[in-house]
Amino acid sequence: MELKWPWLVLLLTLLLVALLAVWVRTWRTRQPAGASYVAHAARLRALPRYQVLVQRRRLLGGFGSLAALVACAGGIVLGGRVQETQVIDRDEATRDIVLCLDASGSSAPWNSEVAQEYRAIVDELDGDRVGLTIWNNAAISKIPLTDDYGVVRDQLDIAQEAFAGFDEYFPSEEFNDFTAGTFIQEGPDRSSLIGDGLASCVQRFDRLDEDRGRALILATDGEQRGRGVFDLAEAADYAADAGVVIHVITNPGEPQREGDLAGLQAAAETTGGSFAELGTGGSTEEVVEQINRLETTEIDRPPLVQTLDRPRAGQVLAGIGVGLLVVVWVVQGLIALAGRRSS
């Protein structure tokens, strides 16, 4: 902690001391206006009632003076601006992971469980950047790549709740809100465009000029309806050219339809990734193990220096002083009111 303007604190302190000295000198040498001299005043001062009134006045005056000094001290501290300098280490790991989630109707019933699987994977990571993209026949980024795992976990919790509310005919409002923008009704019926979804997730990787490990965790049932810009093999080649390793977690999808599991497994093998089925166990551990095998180096970045105002001490002092002054004034008012009623 340090003061931004220590000279102002010194100046205000000297000014306060000077004002106190003038006030004390004036108080000691003052001559009350309209004073009358009374003989035998010692007898009056000896009366118990007189002594009680004098002690009360001195006590209230002392408390009032103390409160004023505390309030002034708080104001002086605020005027000097207490600051704290923080040095934040910005070294980071060089691995990026994109969670690539199929939000189509055939995968939606399973995605609440997929969100839990994603959460388990994220809990095993440390220092890597993570992003989340969901898609049907269009893709939207729910989380850009970030190392703020709290944000990632919050979004995965929202995803779990949203997909838990899926119904083919009456989906919940949470589901509609979370998947808004992933399905565009234009032209022929097209949904769950796996190749386009995978390519869109690959495009979410940034800082392409840096030598970073990049992994993509694709969760889908492999059931595509209609044709997109990319087929699955083309999207896998696109990912391989970008240096992205694809890990696939498949779900059972719709019972009456079979997904392209062979194509998904081939996509994972093309990039050196893994292939697992949801609920068979071991998928989380295998994906994390594969991610940890990606080569990583620490990027040394200059530390971030931040200077933050810390006004709390001054605020507390000023608040205590003002509060004590209010208490003194209230007590004085109550005493005066009681005296008027008794008379």
C-alpha positions as CSV (number, residue, x, y, z in Angstrom):
1,M,0.0,0.0,0.0
2,E,1.2,3.5,-0.8
3,L,-0.1,7.0,-1.1
4,K,-0.4,8.6,-4.5
5,W,-0.3,12.1,-3.1
6,P,1.7,11.9,0.2
7,W,2.4,15.7,0.0
8,L,-1.3,16.4,0.2
9,V,-1.7,14.2,3.3
10,L,1.2,16.2,4.9
11,L,-0.3,19.5,3.9
12,L,-3.8,18.6,5.2
13,T,-2.4,17.3,8.4
14,L,-0.4,20.5,9.1
15,L,-3.5,22.5,8.2
16,L,-5.6,20.5,10.7
17,V,-2.9,20.9,13.5
18,A,-2.8,24.6,12.8
19,L,-6.6,24.9,13.0
20,L,-6.6,22.9,16.3
21,A,-3.9,25.2,17.8
22,V,-5.9,28.3,16.8
23,W,-9.0,26.8,18.3
24,V,-7.4,25.8,21.6
25,R,-5.8,29.2,21.9
26,T,-9.0,31.0,21.2
27,W,-10.9,28.7,23.6
28,R,-8.5,29.4,26.5
29,T,-8.4,33.2,26.1
30,R,-11.9,34.0,25.1
31,Q,-14.1,36.3,27.2
32,P,-17.8,35.2,27.1
33,A,-20.0,37.9,25.7
34,G,-22.5,39.4,28.2
35,A,-20.9,37.6,31.2
36,S,-22.0,38.6,34.7
37,Y,-19.8,38.1,37.7
38,V,-21.4,36.3,40.7
39,A,-20.0,36.3,44.2
40,H,-19.5,33.0,46.1
41,A,-19.5,31.0,42.8
42,A,-17.5,28.3,44.5
43,R,-20.7,27.2,46.3
44,L,-22.5,26.9,43.0
45,R,-19.6,24.8,41.6
46,A,-19.8,22.5,44.6
47,L,-23.4,21.6,43.9
48,P,-23.8,17.9,42.6
49,R,-26.2,19.0,39.9
50,Y,-23.8,21.6,38.6
51,Q,-20.9,19.1,38.6
52,V,-23.1,16.5,36.7
53,L,-24.0,19.1,34.0
54,V,-20.3,20.2,33.6
55,Q,-19.1,16.5,33.3
56,R,-21.9,15.8,30.8
57,R,-20.9,18.8,28.7
58,R,-17.2,17.9,28.8
59,L,-18.0,14.3,27.9
60,L,-20.1,15.2,24.9
61,G,-17.6,17.9,23.9
62,G,-14.8,15.3,24.1
63,F,-16.7,12.8,22.1
64,G,-17.6,15.4,19.5
65,S,-14.0,16.6,19.2
66,L,-12.8,13.0,18.8
67,A,-15.5,12.2,16.2
68,A,-14.5,15.3,14.2
69,L,-10.8,14.3,14.3
70,V,-11.6,10.8,13.1
71,A,-13.7,12.2,10.3
72,C,-11.0,14.6,9.3
73,A,-8.4,11.8,9.4
74,G,-10.6,9.7,7.1
75,G,-10.9,12.7,4.7
76,I,-7.1,13.2,4.8
77,V,-6.5,9.5,3.9
78,L,-9.0,9.7,1.1
79,G,-7.4,12.8,-0.2
80,G,-4.0,11.1,-0.3
81,R,-5.5,8.2,-2.4
82,V,-4.2,4.9,-0.9
83,Q,-3.2,2.6,-3.8
84,E,-2.0,-0.9,-4.2
85,T,0.3,-2.1,-7.0
86,Q,-0.3,-5.7,-8.2
87,V,2.0,-7.6,-10.4
88,I,0.2,-10.4,-12.3
89,D,2.2,-13.2,-13.8
90,R,0.9,-13.8,-17.4
91,D,2.9,-16.9,-18.3
92,E,0.6,-19.4,-19.9
93,A,0.5,-22.9,-21.3
94,T,0.4,-23.3,-25.1
95,R,-2.6,-25.6,-25.5
96,D,-6.0,-24.8,-26.7
97,I,-9.1,-27.0,-26.5
98,V,-12.4,-26.4,-28.3
99,L,-15.5,-28.3,-27.1
100,C,-17.5,-29.0,-30.3
101,L,-21.1,-30.0,-29.5
102,D,-23.7,-31.3,-31.8
103,A,-27.0,-29.5,-30.8
104,S,-29.3,-31.2,-33.3
105,G,-32.5,-32.9,-32.3
106,S,-31.0,-36.4,-32.5
107,S,-28.1,-35.6,-30.2
108,A,-30.0,-33.2,-27.9
109,P,-31.4,-36.0,-25.6
110,W,-27.9,-37.1,-24.8
111,N,-26.2,-33.7,-24.5
112,S,-27.0,-33.2,-20.8
113,E,-24.8,-36.2,-20.2
114,V,-22.2,-34.9,-22.7
115,A,-22.1,-31.6,-20.8
116,Q,-21.2,-33.6,-17.6
117,E,-18.5,-35.4,-19.6
118,Y,-17.1,-32.1,-20.8
119,R,-17.2,-30.8,-17.2
120,A,-15.2,-33.8,-16.1
121,I,-12.6,-33.2,-18.8
122,V,-12.3,-29.5,-17.9
123,D,-11.8,-30.3,-14.2
124,E,-8.7,-32.3,-15.2
125,L,-7.1,-29.4,-17.2
126,D,-4.8,-26.8,-15.7
127,G,-3.7,-23.6,-17.5
128,D,-5.0,-24.6,-21.0
129,R,-7.5,-22.3,-22.8
130,V,-10.9,-23.8,-23.4
131,G,-13.8,-22.8,-25.7
132,L,-17.3,-24.1,-26.5
133,T,-19.0,-24.1,-29.9
134,I,-22.4,-25.6,-30.6
135,W,-23.9,-26.4,-34.0
136,N,-26.7,-27.9,-36.0
137,N,-26.8,-26.6,-39.5
138,A,-25.1,-23.4,-38.3
139,A,-22.5,-22.9,-35.6
140,I,-22.3,-20.3,-32.8
141,S,-19.5,-19.8,-30.2
142,K,-20.8,-19.9,-26.7
143,I,-17.4,-19.4,-25.1
144,P,-14.3,-18.1,-27.0
145,L,-11.0,-19.6,-26.0
146,T,-10.3,-18.6,-22.4
147,D,-8.4,-19.8,-19.3
148,D,-11.3,-18.6,-17.0
149,Y,-12.5,-22.1,-16.0
150,G,-15.2,-20.6,-13.9
151,V,-16.9,-19.2,-17.0
152,V,-16.5,-22.5,-18.8
153,R,-18.0,-24.5,-15.9
154,D,-20.9,-22.0,-15.7
155,Q,-21.7,-22.4,-19.4
156,L,-21.5,-26.2,-19.2
157,D,-23.9,-26.1,-16.2
158,I,-26.3,-24.0,-18.3
159,A,-25.9,-26.4,-21.2
160,Q,-26.7,-29.4,-19.0
161,E,-29.9,-27.7,-17.7
162,A,-30.9,-26.5,-21.2
163,F,-30.5,-29.9,-22.9
164,A,-32.3,-31.6,-19.9
165,G,-35.3,-29.6,-21.0
166,F,-35.3,-30.9,-24.6
167,D,-38.5,-32.3,-26.1
168,E,-39.1,-32.9,-29.8
169,Y,-42.4,-31.1,-29.7
170,F,-42.3,-28.9,-26.7
171,P,-38.7,-27.9,-25.9
172,S,-38.1,-25.8,-22.8
173,E,-37.4,-22.1,-23.0
174,E,-33.9,-22.7,-21.7
175,F,-33.2,-25.1,-24.6
176,N,-34.5,-22.7,-27.2
177,D,-32.4,-19.8,-25.7
178,F,-29.2,-21.9,-25.5
179,T,-29.4,-23.3,-29.0
180,A,-30.7,-20.1,-30.7
181,G,-28.9,-19.5,-34.0
182,T,-27.8,-23.1,-34.6
183,F,-30.6,-24.0,-37.0
184,I,-31.4,-21.9,-40.0
185,Q,-34.5,-22.9,-42.0
186,E,-33.5,-22.1,-45.6
187,G,-33.8,-24.3,-48.6
188,P,-33.9,-28.1,-48.3
189,D,-34.1,-29.9,-45.0
190,R,-30.6,-29.9,-43.6
191,S,-29.6,-30.6,-40.0
192,S,-26.7,-32.0,-38.0
193,L,-24.2,-31.0,-40.7
194,I,-21.2,-32.7,-39.0
195,G,-18.6,-31.6,-41.6
196,D,-19.6,-28.0,-41.4
197,G,-19.9,-28.1,-37.6
198,L,-16.4,-29.6,-37.3
199,A,-14.9,-27.1,-39.7
200,S,-16.5,-24.2,-37.8
201,C,-15.1,-25.5,-34.6
202,V,-11.6,-25.7,-36.2
203,Q,-12.0,-22.0,-37.2
204,R,-12.5,-21.1,-33.5
205,F,-8.8,-21.5,-32.9
206,D,-6.9,-18.2,-32.8
207,R,-3.3,-17.0,-32.5
208,L,-2.4,-19.2,-35.5
209,D,1.1,-17.7,-35.7
210,E,2.0,-19.3,-32.3
211,D,3.2,-22.9,-31.9
212,R,0.4,-24.1,-29.7
213,G,-1.1,-27.6,-29.1
214,R,-4.6,-27.7,-30.4
215,A,-7.3,-30.3,-29.6
216,L,-11.0,-30.5,-30.5
217,I,-13.4,-32.7,-28.6
218,L,-16.3,-33.5,-30.9
219,A,-19.5,-34.8,-29.4
220,T,-22.1,-36.1,-31.9
221,D,-24.1,-39.1,-33.0
222,G,-22.8,-38.9,-36.5
223,E,-26.3,-38.7,-38.1
224,Q,-26.3,-36.0,-40.8
225,R,-29.3,-35.0,-42.8
226,G,-28.7,-33.1,-46.1
227,R,-25.3,-31.9,-47.4
228,G,-23.2,-29.1,-46.2
229,V,-20.1,-27.3,-47.6
230,F,-17.8,-29.9,-46.0
231,D,-18.2,-33.6,-45.7
232,L,-16.7,-35.3,-42.7
233,A,-13.5,-36.5,-44.4
234,E,-12.9,-33.0,-45.8
235,A,-13.4,-31.4,-42.4
236,A,-11.0,-33.9,-40.8
237,D,-8.4,-33.1,-43.4
238,Y,-9.0,-29.4,-42.8
239,A,-8.4,-30.0,-39.1
240,A,-5.2,-32.0,-39.7
241,D,-3.8,-29.2,-42.0
242,A,-4.5,-26.8,-39.1
243,G,-2.6,-29.0,-36.6
244,V,-5.8,-29.8,-34.7
245,V,-6.2,-33.2,-33.0
246,I,-9.8,-34.4,-33.0
247,H,-11.2,-36.5,-30.1
248,V,-14.6,-38.0,-30.7
249,I,-17.2,-38.8,-28.1
250,T,-20.3,-40.4,-29.8
251,N,-23.8,-40.8,-28.4
252,P,-26.4,-43.4,-29.4
253,G,-28.5,-40.9,-31.3
254,E,-31.9,-42.0,-32.6
255,P,-32.7,-45.7,-32.4
256,Q,-34.0,-45.9,-36.0
257,R,-31.0,-44.2,-37.5
258,E,-27.3,-45.1,-37.6
259,G,-24.6,-42.5,-37.5
260,D,-21.4,-42.5,-39.5
261,L,-19.4,-43.9,-36.7
262,A,-16.8,-45.3,-39.1
263,G,-16.3,-41.8,-40.5
264,L,-16.0,-40.3,-37.1
265,Q,-13.4,-42.9,-36.1
266,A,-11.5,-42.2,-39.3
267,A,-11.5,-38.5,-38.6
268,A,-10.0,-39.1,-35.1
269,E,-7.4,-41.4,-36.6
270,T,-6.5,-38.9,-39.3
271,T,-5.5,-36.3,-36.8
272,G,-4.1,-38.7,-34.2
273,G,-7.0,-38.3,-31.8
274,S,-9.1,-40.8,-29.8
275,F,-12.6,-42.3,-30.3
276,A,-14.9,-43.2,-27.5
277,E,-18.6,-43.9,-27.0
278,L,-20.6,-42.0,-24.4
279,G,-21.3,-43.9,-21.2
280,T,-18.8,-46.7,-21.9
281,G,-16.4,-45.4,-19.3
282,G,-12.9,-44.3,-19.7
283,S,-13.6,-41.6,-22.3
284,T,-12.8,-38.7,-20.0
285,E,-9.5,-40.3,-18.9
286,E,-8.5,-41.2,-22.4
287,V,-9.2,-37.7,-23.8
288,V,-7.3,-36.0,-20.9
289,E,-4.4,-38.4,-21.4
290,Q,-4.3,-37.6,-25.1
291,I,-4.5,-33.8,-24.5
292,N,-1.6,-34.1,-21.9
293,R,0.5,-35.7,-24.6
294,L,0.3,-32.6,-26.7
295,E,3.6,-30.8,-26.6
296,T,3.4,-27.6,-24.5
297,T,5.8,-24.9,-23.6
298,E,5.4,-21.9,-21.3
299,I,5.1,-18.6,-23.0
300,D,7.0,-15.9,-21.1
301,R,5.0,-12.7,-21.2
302,P,5.9,-9.5,-19.4
303,P,4.0,-9.3,-16.1
304,L,0.9,-7.1,-16.0
305,V,1.3,-4.2,-13.5
306,Q,-1.9,-2.8,-12.1
307,T,-2.3,0.1,-9.7
308,L,-5.6,0.0,-7.9
309,D,-7.2,2.5,-5.5
310,R,-7.9,1.2,-2.0
311,P,-10.2,3.8,-0.4
312,R,-11.7,1.5,2.1
313,A,-9.5,2.6,5.1
314,G,-10.3,6.3,4.5
315,Q,-14.0,5.5,4.0
316,V,-14.2,3.5,7.2
317,L,-12.4,6.3,9.2
318,A,-14.6,9.0,7.8
319,G,-17.7,6.9,8.3
320,I,-16.9,6.2,11.9
321,G,-16.2,9.9,12.5
322,V,-19.5,11.0,10.9
323,G,-21.4,8.3,12.8
324,L,-20.0,9.4,16.1
325,L,-20.8,13.0,15.4
326,V,-24.4,12.0,14.6
327,V,-24.6,10.1,17.9
328,V,-23.3,13.1,19.8
329,W,-25.8,15.4,18.2
330,V,-28.7,13.0,18.8
331,V,-27.7,12.6,22.5
332,Q,-27.5,16.4,22.9
333,G,-30.9,16.8,21.2
334,L,-32.5,14.2,23.5
335,I,-31.0,15.8,26.6
336,A,-32.2,19.3,25.6
337,L,-35.7,17.9,24.8
338,A,-35.8,16.1,28.2
339,G,-34.8,19.4,29.9
340,R,-37.6,21.3,28.3
341,R,-40.2,18.8,29.2
342,S,-39.0,18.7,32.9
343,S,-39.2,22.5,33.1
